[in-house]
């Protein structure tokens, strides 16, 4: 397929590096993977854990993460590698996970800042701290749980 327009590439990079959006995606995955009977902490919006998990919302969250993988997979166009120009390609801003980067982020940087990031750093709420050893899980671990649940459901249906 033909490459997308530069403005769409920038939009994808801006969107998938935005801390607020990533907090929403984390929350959707967290709610989906934690049933009310096993939720021991007093998470904000506790009623979300008691409602039926929306498969549509979950699919949208996973789709946004997929966009992020592809948005950061390619090299930054030639001539924009230096610290002054990579920001014009998207992924920079006050709420960006790359706001303090002095070089062009790579796909591995995105994985580290999004998929492997400590949940407290994403949510900025004490309920997501790992002080008590409960072990809040990162986005990659939550995605694995979703995949295992889907696999189990498909096996049960066959």
C-alpha positions in Angstrom: 0.0 0.0 0.0 1.0 3.6 -0.5 2.3 5.4 2.5 -0.1 7.7 4.3 0.1 11.5 4.2 2.6 13.1 6.6 -0.2 14.8 8.6 -1.7 11.4 9.3 1.7 10.1 10.4 2.1 13.0 12.7 -1.4 12.6 14.1 -0.7 8.9 14.9 2.6 9.8 16.6 1.0 12.6 18.6 -2.0 10.4 19.7 0.0 7.4 20.6 2.6 9.3 22.7 -0.1 11.3 24.7 0.0 10.4 28.4 -3.7 11.1 28.9 -4.8 8.7 26.1 -2.4 6.1 27.4 -3.9 6.4 30.9 -7.3 5.8 29.4 -6.0 2.7 27.4 -4.3 1.4 30.6 -7.6 1.8 32.6 -9.6 0.0 29.9 -7.2 -3.0 30.0 -7.0 -2.9 33.8 -10.8 -2.9 34.2 -11.1 -5.7 31.7 -8.5 -7.9 33.4 -9.7 -7.3 37.0 -13.0 -8.7 38.1 -14.8 -7.0 41.1 -14.3 -10.0 43.3 -10.6 -9.8 43.0 -10.2 -6.0 43.2 -8.7 -5.4 46.6 -7.7 -1.8 46.2 -10.0 1.2 46.2 -9.4 2.2 42.6 -11.1 5.5 41.5 -14.3 4.8 39.5 -14.8 1.4 41.3 -18.2 1.1 39.5 -16.3 0.5 36.3 -15.0 -2.8 37.7 -18.5 -3.9 38.6 -20.1 -3.2 35.2 -19.9 -5.5 32.2 -16.7 -5.1 30.3 -17.3 -3.6 26.9 -15.6 -5.7 24.1 -15.9 -2.7 21.8 -14.0 -0.4 24.1 -11.4 -3.1 24.7 -11.0 -3.5 20.9 -10.6 0.3 20.5 -7.9 0.4 23.2 -6.0 -2.5 21.5 -6.4 -0.8 18.2 -4.8 2.4 19.5 -1.8 0.4 20.8 -1.5 -1.3 17.4 -1.4 2.2 15.8 1.3 3.1 18.2 3.5 0.2 17.3 3.2 1.1 13.6 3.5 4.8 14.2 6.9 4.4 15.9 8.1 1.5 13.9 9.6 3.4 11.0 12.6 5.6 10.9 12.1 9.3 11.3 12.4 10.8 7.8 15.9 11.8 6.7 16.9 15.3 7.8 14.8 15.2 10.9 17.0 13.0 13.0 18.4 15.8 15.1 16.8 17.0 18.3 15.5 20.2 16.7 13.5 18.5 13.9 12.1 15.2 15.2 9.5 17.0 17.2 7.9 18.4 14.0 7.2 14.8 12.9 4.9 14.3 15.9 5.1 12.7 19.3 6.1 15.8 21.2 4.1 18.0 23.5 3.4 18.8 27.1 1.6 15.5 27.7 3.9 13.4 25.6 5.8 10.5 27.0 8.7 11.8 25.0 8.6 15.4 26.2 12.0 15.2 27.8 13.7 13.4 25.0 16.7 15.1 23.4 16.8 12.7 20.4 14.3 11.1 18.0 12.4 8.3 19.8 12.5 4.8 18.3 10.0 2.0 18.4 11.9 0.5 21.3 11.6 3.8 23.2 7.8 3.7 22.6 7.6 0.1 23.8 9.5 1.1 27.0 7.5 4.2 27.6 4.1 2.7 26.9 4.0 -1.1 27.0 6.6 -1.7 29.8 6.0 1.4 31.8 5.2 1.2 35.5 1.4 1.7 36.0 2.0 4.4 38.6 3.9 6.4 36.1 1.0 6.1 33.7 -1.9 6.7 36.1 -0.2 9.0 38.7 -2.5 7.7 41.5 -1.4 6.0 44.7 -3.7 3.1 44.1 -1.4 2.0 41.3 1.8 2.0 43.4 3.5 -1.3 44.1 4.3 -0.5 47.7 2.4 -3.4 49.1 3.9 -6.0 46.7 0.6 -6.6 45.0 2.3 -6.1 41.7 0.3 -3.8 39.4 0.9 -5.0 35.9 2.1 -3.0 32.9 0.2 -2.8 29.6 2.1 -5.6 28.0 1.1 -8.0 30.8 -2.5 -6.9 30.6 -2.5 -7.5 26.9 -1.2 -11.0 27.5 -4.1 -11.6 30.0 -6.6 -10.4 27.3 -5.0 -12.8 24.8 -5.1 -15.8 27.2 -8.7 -15.0 28.1 -9.7 -14.9 24.4 -7.9 -18.2 23.7 -9.6 -19.9 26.6 -13.0 -18.6 25.5 -12.4 -19.8 21.9 -11.4 -23.3 23.3 -14.5 -23.4 25.4 -16.7 -22.6 22.3 -15.2 -25.5 20.2 
